[in-house]
């Protein structure tokens, strides 16, 4: 694995990246880590307001877009994390996750949290990808 000095980073237009001081995604060697990603489009427009399924799809779509900057796709994802504000939404969030990752079957964690900085957000996701991941 490469040293942190050779890490490559991707930034997006998220205002939180600048305010807090983080990158959307970081590649170190064959590993790419994508930061917590909300279902927010450009200029902070919420996608899928009130709909945990649509918010999950949108959040993962943004996270997967960050992976594309490293020429990686869904087949490279080895771990996902989903944070949601209501246990009642587990089935809908899980349905969206299965739709996107069923063929890949990454490890995953799903946690219910008390809330996010934007109270309209129901779901935030993270993912990790490995260059060279093979499906068996």
N, C-alpha and C positions, 0 to 999 in steps of 0.2 A: 504494500500500500504506500502511496506517496506521502510525503511530509505535508503538514499544514501549509507550508510556504508555497507549495505547488497547487493548492486548492484553486479551483475555478468557480466563480460565483455568477449567478444570474439575478438581476434585479427586475422588478416590474414597476408599474406605476402606482402600486399601493402606497398610500401616504404613511402607513404604519412602518414600512421598511425604513424610511428616512427618519421618522420620529423616534423609533425605538433603536434603530441601528442594526438591522439584520438583512440577510439576503433571502430571496424567495427559495433559492436552491443552491446547494454547494456540492461540488464534485471533488472527491478525494480518491485518487486511484480509480478503482472500478466501482466505487460506491457513490451514489447520488442521493442526498437527503433533501426532501422538500418540506419547507416550514409549514406550520399551521396555515391552512388556506380556507378562507370563508367564501360563500357564494356571492361575492361582490364583483360586478362588472366594472368597467371604466367609470371613473368619478364616483365610486362608492355606491352605484346603483345595485340594490339587492335583487338577486334573481330568485324566483320561486317564493315570494313572500308568503309565509304561513304554511308552506308545503315542505315537509321534511324530505320527502322523496326527491322533489325537484332541486331543493337546496343541496342535497348530497350529490346529485349528478353534476350540478354546476360547480360545486367546490372541487370535486375530483377532476372535472374537465380543466379547471384552472391549474390544478396541481400537475396534471398530465401535460398541459401546455408547457409548463416549466421544464419537464423532462425532455420535451422535444428539442429544447435548446442544446441538449447534450446528445442528440440523435438517438434517444431512447423512447420506448413506448410502453404500453401496458404490459407487454410480455416480459419486461425487465423488472416489474414491481415484485418485491419479495416481502414487503411489510406495509400494512396500512394501519392507521389509527383514526378512529372516529370519536368525536366528542359531541354529545348532544345534550340539550337542556331538559328534555322530557323522556322518561322511560317509555311513555306511551308511543313514542316515535320509533322504537327499536325495529319493528317489523318493516316500516317504510324505508328507513335508513338501510336496513339489511337487504331489502329488495333491490335498492339502487346499487349497493355494493356488489351483490351477486350478479346483477346485469353487466357490470363493468369488469368484474374480476373472476367470474366463475371458471373460466378456462385457465386462469393463471394460478388461482388458489394461494394467494400470499398469506403469511401469518397476519393476524389482525387483533386489534384491541378496540373495544367499544366501551366508552366511559360516559356516565351521566354527570354533567357539571352543573353548577348553579347558574351560570350565565356567561355571556360574552360582552365585549366592550360595546357592541351594537346589539341592543336588546331584541331586535327583529330577527337576528341570526339564530337559527335552531341547530345548525350543524357546522362544525369545523373539522377539517381532515388534514392528515399528514401522510406522506408516503416515503418509502425508501426503495431505491432501485439498485440493482447490481448489474453492471455491464457484463455480459456473457452468461446471464441466467438462462438456463435451459429448462424446458418443460419435459417431464418424463411421465 
